[in-house]
Amino acid sequence: MKVLISGTGFAGQGHADAFRGAGAEIVGMVGRTPHVVSEVAEKMGIPHAGTDWQQALATCKPDIVSIATPGGAHYTPIRQALEAGCHVFVDKPMTDSGETAVELAALAHKKGVKTAYAASFRYTPSVLHARQLVAAGAIGEPTEVECISHFNLERDIPFGWSHRKEDGGGRLNNNFTHTLSIVTSVIGDRILSIIGEVRDDLGKAPIVEGVHNFATRRSFIPEDLTDPTLEWGESNVEWSYTVMAQLESALAGKPVSVLFKHGGLVPRFDDDHIVFYGRDGAIYIKGHYGSGQLYHYGKDRSWTALPLPQEIADSIPQVDGETEKCWHYLAREFVRDIRGETVEPYPTFRQGSQYQQLIDLIRKNDNWTDVSRLA
């Protein structure tokens, strides 16, 4: 199983490691900067390194392509890979718009290839545990879900793709995608209705050269932000959001209400968390992506920390980093599916295109009711 990687940063290197962990061969890597892609490919022992994606497709003849660049750069390489008959693994966001995401999902279906959409924090151990518990009736009929996160991101992180809507930036694309995937994996993936508000509280960010890796961008914050020679870029996308949704669940007679609240620039006081509420109890998971300890509230009316079941612990890839663990898990399922093995359902272009359409709707901010006359 041969894999071609698009992207040289944290995600590109992470995807390469994940597919190697799944038993695939990494035959090439493509990036935008010649010396960067050459250095990364050499470091990782990848035979082909280049900046021309179409040439790499023709030269490497991959079975799978893995897209690990910012969302605004996804459309063309995905389309070319699908036209070449490749299976496609893409990091979130799928593209920069619902329209292009739907187009690519339709093309993948037409070509008869497999796709994977890496809104992959649904594979943290505690989320897998929560799914098992809810399915077993540990909270009774699900009624509500609450997802709360406060990232306290530095306002002066260098200007880049995350500041631009057209490049796949914004917290809906890069936070909401994960939490929505987590909730649907536990409750059910039929989304009935949605309403939301977004805020761009950033304004601007310094333009700094030399940032090639998303994970190290904090190291490039200028020491003197008052330097008159600094150039600044304007943000045009959300850094905070509040979204409410209703999901259908096979475990509930009524739609399950879900709150997604994220403040990208605000400080955290208590732990970020995800809570699943039911008629007979609740499950609380520490961490904005459900990566912390799981607690159960049951008939004894007290919260109890539950140990991770051994079968779930055994299923988690033995690598460092929560993000990396989840990439490894999804890549493993994807490769097994392509090989014809039986696997649990995983997120595909169906979910990816659906999420991009939802994000387009939420960003309209057009669901307010003017009640000023009531005063």
Disulfide bonds with the S-S distance in Angstrom:
none
